[in-house]
Amino acid sequence: MDNMDSNVWKYDAGQRTIQYKYYWIDLDCCRSSASVLDWIMQINKKTWATDRVLADLVRAFHHLLRPQANLCSGGFERGPIDVCHVLAGNDYHDTPQEEGV
């Protein structure tokens, strides 16, 4: 899935949040791979979190934050990221990343 059209999580660009029914996630708090994983694990514990809800959450993070490029490429933490810049389509980190780190 390359876009959010069929995703159960809805993106609010003005608030920089994703929402499923009455539950929302502030993307500005998703600055590291640990924080994104924490959200996935928190939602996993919810009784309403079906396989579709969890899969679409992962897809929403993938589509919006591009975590492999911006947060954890090669298995290494690359954050913290500037979420606003990433959502604007830029790969951007708060601090320059050294080669090989």
Biopython code that builds the backbone (N, CA, C, O; Angstrom):
import numpy as np
from Bio.PDB.StructureBuilder import StructureBuilder

atoms = [
    (1, "MET", "N", (0.844, -1.179, 0.000)),
    (1, "MET", "CA", (0.000, 0.000, 0.000)),
    (1, "MET", "C", (0.889, 1.242, 0.000)),
    (1, "MET", "O", (1.690, 1.429, 0.916)),
    (2, "ASP", "N", (0.756, 2.075, -1.000)),
    (2, "ASP", "CA", (1.585, 3.254, -1.116)),
    (2, "ASP", "C", (0.942, 4.511, -0.550)),
    (2, "ASP", "O", (1.604, 5.543, -0.446)),
    (3, "ASN", "N", (-0.333, 4.447, -0.184)),
    (3, "ASN", "CA", (-0.973, 5.642, 0.355)),
    (3, "ASN", "C", (-1.865, 5.253, 1.515)),
    (3, "ASN", "O", (-1.905, 4.091, 1.920)),
    (4, "MET", "N", (-2.579, 6.229, 2.044)),
    (4, "MET", "CA", (-3.405, 6.014, 3.230)),
    (4, "MET", "C", (-4.882, 5.861, 2.883)),
    (4, "MET", "O", (-5.714, 5.813, 3.789)),
    (5, "ASP", "N", (-5.234, 5.784, 1.607)),
    (5, "ASP", "CA", (-6.640, 5.787, 1.204)),
    (5, "ASP", "C", (-7.459, 4.675, 1.848)),
    (5, "ASP", "O", (-8.572, 4.930, 2.309)),
    (6, "SER", "N", (-6.942, 3.454, 1.892)),
    (6, "SER", "CA", (-7.720, 2.338, 2.430)),
    (6, "SER", "C", (-7.304, 1.976, 3.860)),
    (6, "SER", "O", (-7.743, 0.959, 4.396)),
    (7, "ASN", "N", (-6.472, 2.793, 4.464)),
    (7, "ASN", "CA", (-5.990, 2.545, 5.820)),
    (7, "ASN", "C", (-7.069, 2.901, 6.838)),
    (7, "ASN", "O", (-7.759, 3.909, 6.684)),
    (8, "VAL", "N", (-7.219, 2.072, 7.886)),
    (8, "VAL", "CA", (-8.212, 2.371, 8.925)),
    (8, "VAL", "C", (-7.757, 3.530, 9.809)),
    (8, "VAL", "O", (-8.582, 4.166, 10.465)),
    (9, "TRP", "N", (-6.458, 3.811, 9.833)),
    (9, "TRP", "CA", (-5.930, 4.969, 10.551)),
    (9, "TRP", "C", (-5.989, 6.162, 9.610)),
    (9, "TRP", "O", (-5.518, 6.078, 8.476)),
    (10, "LYS", "N", (-6.552, 7.252, 10.058)),
    (10, "LYS", "CA", (-6.698, 8.448, 9.235)),
    (10, "LYS", "C", (-5.693, 9.504, 9.672)),
    (10, "LYS", "O", (-5.519, 9.771, 10.861)),
    (11, "TYR", "N", (-5.045, 10.088, 8.693)),
    (11, "TYR", "CA", (-4.009, 11.098, 8.937)),
    (11, "TYR", "C", (-4.612, 12.488, 8.926)),
    (11, "TYR", "O", (-5.338, 12.854, 8.002)),
    (12, "ASP", "N", (-4.307, 13.263, 9.965)),
    (12, "ASP", "CA", (-4.698, 14.668, 10.042)),
    (12, "ASP", "C", (-3.422, 15.492, 9.909)),
    (12, "ASP", "O", (-2.665, 15.631, 10.870)),
    (13, "ALA", "N", (-3.186, 16.036, 8.724)),
    (13, "ALA", "CA", (-1.949, 16.777, 8.455)),
    (13, "ALA", "C", (-1.839, 18.027, 9.316)),
    (13, "ALA", "O", (-0.740, 18.388, 9.736)),
    (14, "GLY", "N", (-2.946, 18.687, 9.585)),
    (14, "GLY", "CA", (-2.919, 19.904, 10.387)),
    (14, "GLY", "C", (-2.495, 19.663, 11.822)),
    (14, "GLY", "O", (-1.782, 20.473, 12.413)),
    (15, "GLN", "N", (-2.935, 18.549, 12.377)),
    (15, "GLN", "CA", (-2.589, 18.208, 13.757)),
    (15, "GLN", "C", (-1.381, 17.274, 13.841)),
    (15, "GLN", "O", (-0.855, 17.032, 14.928)),
    (16, "ARG", "N", (-0.949, 16.758, 12.710)),
    (16, "ARG", "CA", (0.124, 15.760, 12.635)),
    (16, "ARG", "C", (-0.187, 14.574, 13.554)),
    (16, "ARG", "O", (0.619, 14.184, 14.399)),
    (17, "THR", "N", (-1.386, 14.018, 13.355)),
    (17, "THR", "CA", (-1.816, 12.856, 14.113)),
    (17, "THR", "C", (-2.370, 11.799, 13.168)),
    (17, "THR", "O", (-2.736, 12.090, 12.029)),
    (18, "ILE", "N", (-2.422, 10.572, 13.663)),
    (18, "ILE", "CA", (-3.191, 9.532, 13.003)),
    (18, "ILE", "C", (-4.239, 9.076, 14.009)),
    (18, "ILE", "O", (-3.992, 9.039, 15.215)),
    (19, "GLN", "N", (-5.413, 8.731, 13.488)),
    (19, "GLN", "CA", (-6.517, 8.397, 14.375)),
    (19, "GLN", "C", (-7.264, 7.171, 13.865)),
    (19, "GLN", "O", (-7.518, 7.018, 12.670)),
    (20, "TYR", "N", (-7.604, 6.309, 14.807)),
    (20, "TYR", "CA", (-8.491, 5.176, 14.540)),
    (20, "TYR", "C", (-9.667, 5.315, 15.493)),
    (20, "TYR", "O", (-9.516, 5.196, 16.709)),
    (21, "LYS", "N", (-10.820, 5.563, 14.934)),
    (21, "LYS", "CA", (-12.031, 5.808, 15.717)),
    (21, "LYS", "C", (-11.757, 6.889, 16.753)),
    (21, "LYS", "O", (-11.532, 8.040, 16.381)),
    (22, "TYR", "N", (-11.769, 6.562, 18.021)),
    (22, "TYR", "CA", (-11.602, 7.543, 19.093)),
    (22, "TYR", "C", (-10.170, 7.612, 19.633)),
    (22, "TYR", "O", (-9.910, 8.346, 20.586)),
    (23, "TYR", "N", (-9.251, 6.869, 19.044)),
    (23, "TYR", "CA", (-7.879, 6.784, 19.543)),
    (23, "TYR", "C", (-6.942, 7.470, 18.563)),
    (23, "TYR", "O", (-6.966, 7.176, 17.368)),
    (24, "TRP", "N", (-6.117, 8.381, 19.064)),
    (24, "TRP", "CA", (-5.202, 9.083, 18.165)),
    (24, "TRP", "C", (-3.777, 9.021, 18.677)),
    (24, "TRP", "O", (-3.527, 8.877, 19.874)),
    (25, "ILE", "N", (-2.838, 9.137, 17.726)),
    (25, "ILE", "CA", (-1.408, 9.133, 18.019)),
    (25, "ILE", "C", (-0.816, 10.422, 17.487)),
    (25, "ILE", "O", (-0.971, 10.751, 16.311)),
    (26, "ASP", "N", (-0.138, 11.147, 18.359)),
    (26, "ASP", "CA", (0.540, 12.381, 17.994)),
    (26, "ASP", "C", (1.881, 12.018, 17.348)),
    (26, "ASP", "O", (2.790, 11.538, 18.024)),
    (27, "LEU", "N", (1.996, 12.246, 16.055)),
    (27, "LEU", "CA", (3.222, 11.869, 15.342)),
    (27, "LEU", "C", (4.429, 12.671, 15.808)),
    (27, "LEU", "O", (5.563, 12.225, 15.635)),
    (28, "ASP", "N", (4.212, 13.840, 16.391)),
    (28, "ASP", "CA", (5.337, 14.618, 16.916)),
    (28, "ASP", "C", (6.044, 13.893, 18.059)),
    (28, "ASP", "O", (7.176, 14.233, 18.404)),
    (29, "CYS", "N", (5.387, 12.905, 18.642)),
    (29, "CYS", "CA", (5.999, 12.096, 19.707)),
    (29, "CYS", "C", (6.723, 10.879, 19.152)),
    (29, "CYS", "O", (7.294, 10.099, 19.915)),
    (30, "CYS", "N", (6.707, 10.707, 17.855)),
    (30, "CYS", "CA", (7.318, 9.536, 17.209)),
    (30, "CYS", "C", (8.649, 9.927, 16.583)),
    (30, "CYS", "O", (8.825, 9.848, 15.368)),
    (31, "ARG", "N", (9.574, 10.346, 17.422)),
    (31, "ARG", "CA", (10.847, 10.880, 16.951)),
    (31, "ARG", "C", (11.966, 9.845, 16.905)),
    (31, "ARG", "O", (13.039, 10.119, 16.367)),
    (32, "SER", "N", (11.730, 8.662, 17.461)),
    (32, "SER", "CA", (12.764, 7.622, 17.485)),
    (32, "SER", "C", (12.125, 6.279, 17.159)),
    (32, "SER", "O", (10.904, 6.129, 17.209)),
    (33, "SER", "N", (12.967, 5.307, 16.826)),
    (33, "SER", "CA", (12.430, 3.975, 16.549)),
    (33, "SER", "C", (11.801, 3.386, 17.803)),
    (33, "SER", "O", (10.813, 2.658, 17.708)),
    (34, "ALA", "N", (12.350, 3.685, 18.971)),
    (34, "ALA", "CA", (11.782, 3.186, 20.226)),
    (34, "ALA", "C", (10.383, 3.741, 20.456)),
    (34, "ALA", "O", (9.502, 3.015, 20.917)),
    (35, "SER", "N", (10.165, 5.005, 20.147)),
    (35, "SER", "CA", (8.836, 5.591, 20.374)),
    (35, "SER", "C", (7.808, 5.023, 19.405)),
    (35, "SER", "O", (6.653, 4.826, 19.782)),
    (36, "VAL", "N", (8.207, 4.756, 18.162)),
    (36, "VAL", "CA", (7.291, 4.145, 17.197)),
    (36, "VAL", "C", (6.961, 2.712, 17.640)),
    (36, "VAL", "O", (5.797, 2.311, 17.614)),
    (37, "LEU", "N", (7.967, 1.949, 18.039)),
    (37, "LEU", "CA", (7.735, 0.590, 18.513)),
    (37, "LEU", "C", (6.851, 0.596, 19.759)),
    (37, "LEU", "O", (5.986, -0.268, 19.907)),
    (38, "ASP", "N", (7.057, 1.555, 20.649)),
    (38, "ASP", "CA", (6.225, 1.656, 21.843)),
    (38, "ASP", "C", (4.751, 1.830, 21.479)),
    (38, "ASP", "O", (3.884, 1.204, 22.088)),
    (39, "TRP", "N", (4.465, 2.682, 20.484)),
    (39, "TRP", "CA", (3.077, 2.856, 20.047)),
    (39, "TRP", "C", (2.503, 1.564, 19.490)),
    (39, "TRP", "O", (1.356, 1.226, 19.779)),
    (40, "ILE", "N", (3.280, 0.839, 18.697)),
    (40, "ILE", "CA", (2.803, -0.419, 18.136)),
    (40, "ILE", "C", (2.479, -1.406, 19.257)),
    (40, "ILE", "O", (1.451, -2.082, 19.216)),
    (41, "MET", "N", (3.354, -1.485, 20.252)),
    (41, "MET", "CA", (3.135, -2.409, 21.368)),
    (41, "MET", "C", (1.948, -1.967, 22.230)),
    (41, "MET", "O", (1.193, -2.810, 22.714)),
    (42, "GLN", "N", (1.777, -0.656, 22.425)),
    (42, "GLN", "CA", (0.632, -0.170, 23.191)),
    (42, "GLN", "C", (-0.683, -0.512, 22.494)),
    (42, "GLN", "O", (-1.626, -0.976, 23.135)),
    (43, "ILE", "N", (-0.744, -0.287, 21.202)),
    (43, "ILE", "CA", (-1.967, -0.587, 20.456)),
    (43, "ILE", "C", (-2.221, -2.090, 20.447)),
    (43, "ILE", "O", (-3.371, -2.526, 20.511)),
    (44, "ASN", "N", (-1.159, -2.881, 20.368)),
    (44, "ASN", "CA", (-1.300, -4.333, 20.374)),
    (44, "ASN", "C", (-2.036, -4.834, 21.621)),
    (44, "ASN", "O", (-2.729, -5.849, 21.554)),
    (45, "LYS", "N", (-1.897, -4.145, 22.746)),
    (45, "LYS", "CA", (-2.545, -4.550, 23.995)),
    (45, "LYS", "C", (-4.036, -4.205, 24.041)),
    (45, "LYS", "O", (-4.760, -4.725, 24.891)),
    (46, "LYS", "N", (-4.496, -3.351, 23.154)),
    (46, "LYS", "CA", (-5.893, -2.916, 23.179)),
    (46, "LYS", "C", (-6.807, -4.043, 22.716)),
    (46, "LYS", "O", (-6.481, -4.760, 21.770)),
    (47, "THR", "N", (-7.943, -4.200, 23.376)),
    (47, "THR", "CA", (-8.884, -5.256, 23.010)),
    (47, "THR", "C", (-9.473, -5.036, 21.623)),
    (47, "THR", "O", (-9.890, -5.993, 20.970)),
    (48, "TRP", "N", (-9.513, -3.800, 21.169)),
    (48, "TRP", "CA", (-10.082, -3.475, 19.864)),
    (48, "TRP", "C", (-9.064, -3.570, 18.728)),
    (48, "TRP", "O", (-9.411, -3.360, 17.566)),
    (49, "ALA", "N", (-7.823, -3.881, 19.057)),
    (49, "ALA", "CA", (-6.756, -3.899, 18.050)),
    (49, "ALA", "C", (-6.771, -5.219, 17.289)),
    (49, "ALA", "O", (-6.144, -6.196, 17.700)),
    (50, "THR", "N", (-7.483, -5.232, 16.195)),
    (50, "THR", "CA", (-7.511, -6.407, 15.320)),
    (50, "THR", "C", (-6.210, -6.479, 14.526)),
    (50, "THR", "O", (-5.405, -5.548, 14.538)),
    (51, "ASP", "N", (-6.023, -7.591, 13.845)),
    (51, "ASP", "CA", (-4.845, -7.716, 12.976)),
    (51, "ASP", "C", (-4.817, -6.600, 11.940)),
    (51, "ASP", "O", (-3.752, -6.066, 11.629)),
    (52, "ARG", "N", (-5.972, -6.249, 11.412)),
    (52, "ARG", "CA", (-6.053, -5.168, 10.413)),
    (52, "ARG", "C", (-5.634, -3.834, 11.010)),
    (52, "ARG", "O", (-4.902, -3.074, 10.376)),
    (53, "VAL", "N", (-6.094, -3.539, 12.235)),
    (53, "VAL", "CA", (-5.743, -2.278, 12.893)),
    (53, "VAL", "C", (-4.238, -2.198, 13.108)),
    (53, "VAL", "O", (-3.634, -1.156, 12.855)),
    (54, "LEU", "N", (-3.627, -3.277, 13.568)),
    (54, "LEU", "CA", (-2.175, -3.282, 13.787)),
    (54, "LEU", "C", (-1.395, -3.186, 12.481)),
    (54, "LEU", "O", (-0.435, -2.422, 12.377)),
    (55, "ALA", "N", (-1.812, -3.962, 11.488)),
    (55, "ALA", "CA", (-1.117, -3.920, 10.201)),
    (55, "ALA", "C", (-1.219, -2.529, 9.582)),
    (55, "ALA", "O", (-0.241, -2.009, 9.045)),
    (56, "ASP", "N", (-2.399, -1.933, 9.659)),
    (56, "ASP", "CA", (-2.565, -0.590, 9.092)),
    (56, "ASP", "C", (-1.791, 0.457, 9.877)),
    (56, "ASP", "O", (-1.350, 1.453, 9.304)),
    (57, "LEU", "N", (-1.617, 0.249, 11.189)),
    (57, "LEU", "CA", (-0.786, 1.171, 11.966)),
    (57, "LEU", "C", (0.655, 1.113, 11.470)),
    (57, "LEU", "O", (1.286, 2.150, 11.265)),
    (58, "VAL", "N", (1.170, -0.085, 11.279)),
    (58, "VAL", "CA", (2.532, -0.232, 10.753)),
    (58, "VAL", "C", (2.635, 0.407, 9.371)),
    (58, "VAL", "O", (3.620, 1.079, 9.068)),
    (59, "ARG", "N", (1.622, 0.199, 8.534)),
    (59, "ARG", "CA", (1.621, 0.802, 7.198)),
    (59, "ARG", "C", (1.556, 2.328, 7.272)),
    (59, "ARG", "O", (2.199, 3.015, 6.478)),
    (60, "ALA", "N", (0.792, 2.852, 8.207)),
    (60, "ALA", "CA", (0.704, 4.308, 8.364)),
    (60, "ALA", "C", (2.059, 4.880, 8.769)),
    (60, "ALA", "O", (2.507, 5.881, 8.210)),
    (61, "PHE", "N", (2.710, 4.240, 9.745)),
    (61, "PHE", "CA", (4.056, 4.692, 10.125)),
    (61, "PHE", "C", (5.000, 4.599, 8.935)),
    (61, "PHE", "O", (5.792, 5.511, 8.699)),
    (62, "HIS", "N", (4.922, 3.511, 8.187)),
    (62, "HIS", "CA", (5.780, 3.338, 7.013)),
    (62, "HIS", "C", (5.545, 4.459, 5.992)),
    (62, "HIS", "O", (6.493, 5.069, 5.498)),
    (63, "HIS", "N", (4.296, 4.716, 5.691)),
    (63, "HIS", "CA", (3.950, 5.717, 4.684)),
    (63, "HIS", "C", (4.340, 7.133, 5.126)),
    (63, "HIS", "O", (4.878, 7.905, 4.332)),
    (64, "LEU", "N", (4.071, 7.468, 6.378)),
    (64, "LEU", "CA", (4.252, 8.841, 6.837)),
    (64, "LEU", "C", (5.665, 9.146, 7.328)),
    (64, "LEU", "O", (6.209, 10.204, 7.013)),
    (65, "LEU", "N", (6.262, 8.243, 8.088)),
    (65, "LEU", "CA", (7.564, 8.530, 8.709)),
    (65, "LEU", "C", (8.740, 7.846, 8.016)),
    (65, "LEU", "O", (9.896, 8.170, 8.289)),
    (66, "ARG", "N", (8.448, 6.902, 7.120)),
    (66, "ARG", "CA", (9.495, 6.145, 6.434)),
    (66, "ARG", "C", (10.585, 5.692, 7.418)),
    (66, "ARG", "O", (11.744, 6.091, 7.297)),
    (67, "PRO", "N", (10.196, 4.848, 8.399)),
    (67, "PRO", "CA", (11.125, 4.500, 9.470)),
    (67, "PRO", "C", (12.404, 3.816, 9.023)),
    (67, "PRO", "O", (13.445, 4.034, 9.643)),
    (68, "GLN", "N", (12.379, 2.995, 7.971)),
    (68, "GLN", "CA", (13.626, 2.349, 7.539)),
    (68, "GLN", "C", (14.641, 3.376, 7.074)),
    (68, "GLN", "O", (15.839, 3.193, 7.291)),
    (69, "ALA", "N", (14.200, 4.435, 6.449)),
    (69, "ALA", "CA", (15.119, 5.474, 5.984)),
    (69, "ALA", "C", (15.480, 6.462, 7.094)),
    (69, "ALA", "O", (16.610, 6.944, 7.162)),
    (70, "ASN", "N", (14.516, 6.756, 7.957)),
    (70, "ASN", "CA", (14.705, 7.861, 8.903)),
    (70, "ASN", "C", (14.957, 7.460, 10.348)),
    (70, "ASN", "O", (15.525, 8.238, 11.114)),
    (71, "LEU", "N", (14.544, 6.261, 10.730)),
    (71, "LEU", "CA", (14.626, 5.913, 12.143)),
    (71, "LEU", "C", (15.561, 4.751, 12.463)),
    (71, "LEU", "O", (16.263, 4.793, 13.473)),
    (72, "CYS", "N", (15.587, 3.718, 11.627)),
    (72, "CYS", "CA", (16.309, 2.513, 12.053)),
    (72, "CYS", "C", (16.958, 1.753, 10.906)),
    (72, "CYS", "O", (16.982, 0.522, 10.926)),
    (73, "SER", "N", (17.474, 2.437, 9.929)),
    (73, "SER", "CA", (18.094, 1.725, 8.815)),
    (73, "SER", "C", (19.319, 0.938, 9.291)),
    (73, "SER", "O", (20.108, 1.416, 10.106)),
    (74, "GLY", "N", (19.452, -0.256, 8.770)),
    (74, "GLY", "CA", (20.582, -1.097, 9.137)),
    (74, "GLY", "C", (20.524, -1.595, 10.567)),
    (74, "GLY", "O", (21.515, -2.119, 11.075)),
    (75, "GLY", "N", (19.381, -1.442, 11.230)),
    (75, "GLY", "CA", (19.251, -1.898, 12.604)),
    (75, "GLY", "C", (19.807, -0.939, 13.638)),
    (75, "GLY", "O", (19.911, -1.287, 14.814)),
    (76, "PHE", "N", (20.167, 0.270, 13.212)),
    (76, "PHE", "CA", (20.720, 1.256, 14.131)),
    (76, "PHE", "C", (19.768, 2.435, 14.275)),
    (76, "PHE", "O", (19.142, 2.865, 13.306)),
    (77, "GLU", "N", (19.669, 2.947, 15.487)),
    (77, "GLU", "CA", (18.840, 4.127, 15.742)),
    (77, "GLU", "C", (19.393, 5.313, 14.967)),
    (77, "GLU", "O", (20.584, 5.616, 15.041)),
    (78, "ARG", "N", (18.515, 5.985, 14.220)),
    (78, "ARG", "CA", (18.928, 7.161, 13.458)),
    (78, "ARG", "C", (18.256, 8.430, 13.974)),
    (78, "ARG", "O", (18.604, 9.532, 13.549)),
    (79, "GLY", "N", (17.307, 8.286, 14.877)),
    (79, "GLY", "CA", (16.604, 9.439, 15.425)),
    (79, "GLY", "C", (17.468, 10.168, 16.431)),
    (79, "GLY", "O", (18.585, 9.729, 16.706)),
    (80, "PRO", "N", (16.998, 11.242, 16.974)),
    (80, "PRO", "CA", (15.630, 11.726, 16.795)),
    (80, "PRO", "C", (15.463, 12.448, 15.461)),
    (80, "PRO", "O", (16.396, 13.057, 14.937)),
    (81, "ILE", "N", (14.255, 12.360, 14.933)),
    (81, "ILE", "CA", (13.947, 13.029, 13.681)),
    (81, "ILE", "C", (13.103, 14.258, 13.947)),
    (81, "ILE", "O", (12.464, 14.382, 14.992)),
    (82, "ASP", "N", (13.113, 15.148, 13.000)),
    (82, "ASP", "CA", (12.195, 16.288, 13.001)),
    (82, "ASP", "C", (10.969, 15.825, 12.217)),
    (82, "ASP", "O", (10.979, 15.809, 10.986)),
    (83, "VAL", "N", (9.921, 15.451, 12.936)),
    (83, "VAL", "CA", (8.737, 14.855, 12.326)),
    (83, "VAL", "C", (8.113, 15.783, 11.288)),
    (83, "VAL", "O", (7.678, 15.327, 10.231)),
    (84, "CYS", "N", (8.068, 17.057, 11.577)),
    (84, "CYS", "CA", (7.471, 18.023, 10.651)),
    (84, "CYS", "C", (8.174, 17.973, 9.295)),
    (84, "CYS", "O", (7.511, 17.981, 8.258)),
    (85, "HIS", "N", (9.492, 17.924, 9.291)),
    (85, "HIS", "CA", (10.247, 17.866, 8.037)),
    (85, "HIS", "C", (10.056, 16.529, 7.326)),
    (85, "HIS", "O", (9.941, 16.490, 6.101)),
    (86, "VAL", "N", (10.022, 15.449, 8.075)),
    (86, "VAL", "CA", (9.819, 14.138, 7.466)),
    (86, "VAL", "C", (8.438, 14.069, 6.827)),
    (86, "VAL", "O", (8.296, 13.570, 5.710)),
    (87, "LEU", "N", (7.421, 14.563, 7.524)),
    (87, "LEU", "CA", (6.073, 14.555, 6.966)),
    (87, "LEU", "C", (5.965, 15.434, 5.722)),
    (87, "LEU", "O", (5.120, 15.198, 4.858)),
    (88, "ALA", "N", (6.820, 16.440, 5.639)),
    (88, "ALA", "CA", (6.833, 17.317, 4.469)),
    (88, "ALA", "C", (7.541, 16.669, 3.276)),
    (88, "ALA", "O", (7.616, 17.254, 2.195)),
    (89, "GLY", "N", (8.058, 15.458, 3.485)),
    (89, "GLY", "CA", (8.683, 14.737, 2.384)),
    (89, "GLY", "C", (10.184, 14.794, 2.374)),
    (89, "GLY", "O", (10.812, 14.375, 1.402)),
    (90, "ASN", "N", (10.774, 15.301, 3.431)),
    (90, "ASN", "CA", (12.219, 15.395, 3.513)),
    (90, "ASN", "C", (12.754, 14.368, 4.505)),
    (90, "ASN", "O", (12.144, 14.141, 5.549)),
    (91, "ASP", "N", (13.883, 13.749, 4.190)),
    (91, "ASP", "CA", (14.579, 12.938, 5.179)),
    (91, "ASP", "C", (15.393, 13.917, 6.006)),
    (91, "ASP", "O", (16.304, 14.562, 5.488)),
    (92, "TYR", "N", (15.071, 14.030, 7.282)),
    (92, "TYR", "CA", (15.690, 15.068, 8.090)),
    (92, "TYR", "C", (15.882, 14.586, 9.517)),
    (92, "TYR", "O", (14.979, 14.006, 10.120)),
    (93, "HIS", "N", (17.060, 14.832, 10.042)),
    (93, "HIS", "CA", (17.374, 14.494, 11.428)),
    (93, "HIS", "C", (17.759, 15.763, 12.166)),
    (93, "HIS", "O", (18.231, 16.726, 11.561)),
    (94, "ASP", "N", (17.555, 15.760, 13.472)),
    (94, "ASP", "CA", (17.908, 16.921, 14.284)),
    (94, "ASP", "C", (19.402, 17.195, 14.256)),
    (94, "ASP", "O", (19.833, 18.348, 14.259)),
    (95, "THR", "N", (20.188, 16.127, 14.227)),
    (95, "THR", "CA", (21.625, 16.283, 14.190)),
    (95, "THR", "C", (22.179, 15.520, 13.003)),
    (95, "THR", "O", (21.676, 14.443, 12.683)),
    (96, "PRO", "N", (23.193, 16.042, 12.344)),
    (96, "PRO", "CA", (23.752, 15.325, 11.192)),
    (96, "PRO", "C", (24.254, 13.949, 11.609)),
    (96, "PRO", "O", (24.834, 13.786, 12.682)),
    (97, "GLN", "N", (24.027, 12.970, 10.755)),
    (97, "GLN", "CA", (24.463, 11.606, 11.021)),
    (97, "GLN", "C", (25.849, 11.411, 10.432)),
    (97, "GLN", "O", (26.107, 11.779, 9.286)),
    (98, "GLU", "N", (26.744, 10.826, 11.231)),
    (98, "GLU", "CA", (28.096, 10.539, 10.744)),
    (98, "GLU", "C", (28.051, 9.285, 9.883)),
    (98, "GLU", "O", (27.236, 8.394, 10.120)),
    (99, "GLU", "N", (28.912, 9.216, 8.899)),
    (99, "GLU", "CA", (28.993, 8.026, 8.048)),
    (99, "GLU", "C", (29.386, 6.833, 8.911)),
    (99, "GLU", "O", (30.285, 6.920, 9.747)),
    (100, "GLY", "N", (28.694, 5.718, 8.693)),
    (100, "GLY", "CA", (29.015, 4.495, 9.400)),
    (100, "GLY", "C", (28.462, 4.419, 10.805)),
    (100, "GLY", "O", (28.716, 3.439, 11.506)),
    (101, "VAL", "N", (27.715, 5.418, 11.243)),
    (101, "VAL", "CA", (27.167, 5.390, 12.610)),
    (101, "VAL", "C", (25.717, 5.024, 12.560)),
    (101, "VAL", "O", (25.065, 4.944, 13.600)),
]
sb = StructureBuilder()
sb.init_structure("model")
sb.init_model(0)
sb.init_chain("A")
sb.init_seg("    ")
for serial, (resi, resn, name, xyz) in enumerate(atoms, 1):
    if name == "N":
        sb.init_residue(resn, " ", resi, " ")
    sb.init_atom(name, np.array(xyz, "f"), 0.0, 1.0, " ", f" {name:<3s}", serial, name[0])
structure = sb.get_structure()
